[in-house]
Amino acid sequence: MIKVSKFILIFSVAAVLGCQQKSDSLTDAEKANIVKEIKRLGAELAAAAEATDVDGIISHFRETEDAWLGLGGGTGYNLDELKTAASQTHERLERQEFMIDDWRYLVASRECVVASGKGKVTAFHKDGSEGTSGYGVTLVWTKSADAWKIGHMHQSFDSRP
C-alpha cells in the first residue's frame, strides 16, 4: 500500500488547499469536538457501506454538481454517477467489512476537515465468494447549514491486503 499511502497524502494536501480557509484559529478542544463529530459520521458511513445500504451511503455526500468522487484506477464520479455505480456494485454484495486502523484527521477550519485512513476491506458476495483488498480512503468533509457532508472522496484498492 505504499503507492496508496503516497497518493492519499498528496490528495489530502490538494484537498486542504481546496478547503475554504478561515482566519480564525481553533482551540485544541474545538478541534477535538469537530473530529469527534466527523468520527461519528464516519462510523455511520462505514455501517451503511458494510450493510450495502446505498441510500445510507449517499446521504453523507453533499448534493451539488461539484461534489467529486475518485475511485482507484483514475475513475471519477459526480453524485448521480456514484449512485448508479454503487447500486450496481452493491447489488452483487451480501456485505462488506472495513478494517481501517490508521485514521488521520486534519481540521483545516470550522467548515472543513480532511480524514484519511488505510487498512483492508473484505467483500462478501451473494454467490458465496469473498475477497480482501488493501484499502485507502480520503474524505473531505465540509460544513454548511450546520451539517457536515462529504464534498470530495478518493478511495483506492490494492490486491495485496
Buried (B, 14 or more C-beta within 10 A) or exposed (E): BEEBBEBBBEBBEBBBEBBEEEEEEBEEEEBEEBBEBBEEBBEBBBEBBBBBBBEBBBEBBBEEEEBBBBBBEEEEBEBEEBBEBBEEEBEEBBBBBBEBEEBEBBBBBBBBBBBBBBBBBBBBEEEEEBEBBBBBBBBBBBBEEEEBBBBBBBBBBBEEB
